[in-house]
Amino acid sequence: MVDYMNAPVTDVVKAILEDGVIDDAEVAQLRRRLYADGKIDKEEAEALFTINDAVKGKANSADWGKLFAEAICDYLLKDESSPGEIDDDEAAWLIEKLEGDGEIDANEKMLLISLKEKANKLSDDLLAKIKEWGV
């Protein structure tokens, strides 16, 4: 079993994806790992998208979508360069991640709704995409 707290993010992702689903215990361990240092970094945010795309449509923990949306919001809104806002660079990254697998799933919609509620400002590009996606 992988030590979620001390293993590289890539090992954690690999361990979670071994059975193709993310269960309650994995969500809890992943949450502790992600927030151990108090912030979500880019590597962790990208890993969350990798996990989300891989487990889409499976019998995952009900808490998975909540963790995914919360952690990505924290990554985007609690940064030093544009706290509380989604700037153009962040929007471009987010749009690329959301469109990467060709569809906006329920967890990604939850993320977008959360961003709309929590952000002080969203980039015009992201606002246009949100409207296009019907969120």
Order of alpha helices (4+ residues) and beta strands (2+ residues): alpha-alpha-alpha-alpha-beta-alpha-alpha-beta-alpha
